[in-house]
Amino acid sequence: MNGGQEKLKFIDLFAGIGGFHVALEKLDFQCVFASELRVGLSELYEENFGIKPNRDITKINVEDIPDHDILCAGFPCQPFSKAGSQKGLNDERNGSLFDHIVEILEHHKPKYFILENVRNLETHDKGRTWLYIKDQLENRLEYSVDKHIFSPHHFGIPQHRERFFIVGSLNGLDHFNWPTTTPNQTSIFNYLDENPSNATKLENEKLHVLDLWQEFLDSLPKSAKLPSWPIWSMEFGATYPFEKLTPYASSSRAIGKTKGNFGTSLLGMTRDEKFRNLPSYARTEEETFPTWKKHYIRSNRAFYEKHKKHIAPVIKKIQELNIPSWQKFEWNVQGEERNIRNFIIQFRGSGVRLKRTNFFPSLVTVSTQIPILGWEERYITPSEGARIQSLDHIQLPENIGSCFSALGNAVNATIVNLIAKELIIESAAPNLTINGHKNGKIVNNHIPISKAVGA
Ligand SMILES: C[S@@+](CC[C@H](N)C(=O)[O-])C[C@H]1O[C@@H](n2cnc3c(N)ncnc32)[C@H](O)[C@@H]1O
């Protein structure tokens, strides 16, 4: 209770580190139930918000969940994301979690819901997954439903993180407008700590990788255009088959006449040895490569032929690196000065990637991909990561890997806050009472929302 008026109540399913909680608490709504499977995150949730989350939502009886006005859920996205298995709703472990949301909505009939998932949800399984979700929400549960893709950078927060938001209302959505985006960006420099003492410095071996790629850039004539496709240095000198048939579809004899990684002769090797000397992406068990892969291989080989007299010495050193992804380089900063230290850097599975400093790449759950500030030769700090997720005033996991994994899982709290404001407060006309709720508080007067909004 607050000033004699009861607050609007929400539940936070798949609560993670609490992005929805932070967003809705700012609107003075009250969390009455949370659910989070992971021990560490659920303990932290209790520390931050004073609510002990139920652990596994699949194990609870819907009747045991308290009544609420708003259901929030950022349901697990692995089955829908491009990086995941793409099994979608057929994923035994996670796909059916959406059906638990449906069950809770069906039983409790909250007036509103806000769901969040990866951008790819809409197109997953040729759109069938989204059609199923929409059908359940609209036809089975009779909610009015709308969806939108938003990223923090649409609201001036310097992180590129597109996510799929779904809202539902039992009272129709005629009153609802998605929050207004802004073309203006806040500089990432406003989001950085000044000389943070807790920052993790970039390891020496990675500094060495950057030095080698800088040497590569410096070796090229200024007039040589840098590729917009990923540089796969293992293709430099390679001649194994790729245009018509893959190595997998070729005879061992035919492969033996060609060259593998960095021009290694494959002559006289067993088939297994030959394959060990090919790039991992060329060992796939398929008859032909997809067009994009052929394009990258062809372009890399042509690039090397054109520039080898300049770059051969540094490529010899890059060949010595013991992690294949360090031998790949993504210059995603066309037209900029050729100084690696000017950019945001990520050591990704796909290669060493450079990004401009206009916004951060999406935080992801893989802690090895924490963005690096090239000019300070350090990883971003947990507080910087929290800031670009609008979660700056909560306690974070102490371990840096767990911390970035949680931040990479989280929903940006500003986006949810703006959506909730539009859905539940602002667009319902501030001075009108909606089904007994006024400005987020319950009052005794009951006017159906259709009247309140249409009035
Ligand atoms: C995409 S994250 C959502 C993060 C959250 N919205 C936030 O802001 O941090 C999904 C979360 O669901 C949790 N989860 C997965 N299966 C669960 C289950 N059966 N019951 C409760 N939580 C679950 C995961 O541990 C993960 O933290």
The ligand as a MOL file (V3000), in Angstrom:
LIG
                    3D

  0  0  0     0  0            999 V3000
M  V30 BEGIN CTAB
M  V30 COUNTS 27 29 0 0 0
M  V30 BEGIN ATOM
M  V30 1 C 16.4870 -14.0310 -21.7150 0
M  V30 2 S 16.7900 -14.1990 -20.0190 0 CHG=1
M  V30 3 C 15.7450 -12.9500 -19.3850 0
M  V30 4 C 16.4960 -11.9050 -18.6360 0
M  V30 5 C 15.6940 -10.8430 -17.9370 0
M  V30 6 N 14.6020 -10.2970 -18.7100 0
M  V30 7 C 16.6120 -9.7130 -17.4760 0
M  V30 8 O 16.3030 -8.5470 -17.6830 0
M  V30 9 O 17.6860 -10.0330 -16.9360 0 CHG=-1
M  V30 10 C 15.9050 -15.6770 -19.6250 0
M  V30 11 C 16.0660 -16.1270 -18.1810 0
M  V30 12 O 15.1500 -17.1970 -17.9390 0
M  V30 13 C 15.7370 -18.0760 -16.9920 0
M  V30 14 N 15.0230 -19.3650 -17.0880 0
M  V30 15 C 15.1960 -20.3350 -18.0040 0
M  V30 16 N 14.3440 -21.3680 -17.7760 0
M  V30 17 C 13.6200 -21.0230 -16.6740 0
M  V30 18 C 12.5890 -21.6640 -15.9440 0
M  V30 19 N 12.1570 -22.8770 -16.2930 0
M  V30 20 N 12.0640 -21.0370 -14.8740 0
M  V30 21 C 12.5150 -19.8080 -14.5180 0
M  V30 22 N 13.4910 -19.1460 -15.1620 0
M  V30 23 C 14.0410 -19.7340 -16.2420 0
M  V30 24 C 17.2070 -18.1050 -17.4080 0
M  V30 25 O 18.0230 -18.5230 -16.3340 0
M  V30 26 C 17.4490 -16.6470 -17.8270 0
M  V30 27 O 17.9920 -15.9010 -16.7870 0
M  V30 END ATOM
M  V30 BEGIN BOND
M  V30 1 1 1 2
M  V30 2 1 2 3
M  V30 3 1 2 10
M  V30 4 1 3 4
M  V30 5 1 4 5
M  V30 6 1 5 6
M  V30 7 1 5 7
M  V30 8 2 7 8
M  V30 9 1 7 9
M  V30 10 1 10 11
M  V30 11 1 11 12
M  V30 12 1 11 26
M  V30 13 1 12 13
M  V30 14 1 13 14
M  V30 15 1 13 24
M  V30 16 1 14 15
M  V30 17 1 14 23
M  V30 18 2 15 16
M  V30 19 1 16 17
M  V30 20 1 17 18
M  V30 21 2 17 23
M  V30 22 1 18 19
M  V30 23 2 18 20
M  V30 24 1 20 21
M  V30 25 2 21 22
M  V30 26 1 22 23
M  V30 27 1 24 25
M  V30 28 1 24 26
M  V30 29 1 26 27
M  V30 END BOND
M  V30 END CTAB
M  END
